[in-house]
């Protein structure tokens, strides 16, 4: 390979390296918006199912025992908060803007990863709640 080709390739990869933080930030923000929509929809459906389901038809004496059905909510809310943190704008110092963008891209990616992790945990908890509800809660009195 001659020097011109090596220099052209080096310039290409340098340009990619400079643009990478901006691309990562954009992709993380787009994924976070989709995650926020998914979590919000999941919470809405779950609260609707619980509100209009047989849970509220149970006798008052056993309703405190049914509080376990609220276990997925904290995980969804934490996931929602973390996903929201991804799309919150950041201020940048003009002198070290490149370093700031690199740092922000790493932080946004970390928030997004944690948000996905809490979403997965919430789905596992939801599965356990559904199983416990189906196995342990008697049918409502007629």
Phi, psi and omega in degrees: 000134181277171184296325181294317179294319179296319180293320178297317178293320179296319177297319179300310182291329175294319178296318177298317180296324179288325183276341186304314179301322179294321179293316179298316180300314180298316180293320178296317180295321179294317178296322179295320178298318178294321179294320177299317178297315180297314181295316179299317178295318179298314179298316181299314180295316182296314179297322177296316179296316180294317183294319184261001180275195183278355183298316182283350178272354180289153177299150181301332183294328182257359180299320177300328177294337183274004180296344178299340180292347178272357183303322180292335186302314179299323179293320177295319181293319177297316178298319178295317179297316180295320178294323177294324178299332180293322185267359177290128180297152179241150174267144183240141174279133186294328185288324181242048186294323181295315179295323180296316179295321178296314180297315180297320179297322178292318181295314180297320178295320179295316177301318181295318179298316179295322179297315176297320180299315179292328176295318179295317178299319180296325178291323175295316178297318178300317178299316178296320179297317180297315179298313180298318180298315182292327183273328191250340186265126180288157176295149181294151178293146181262000000 
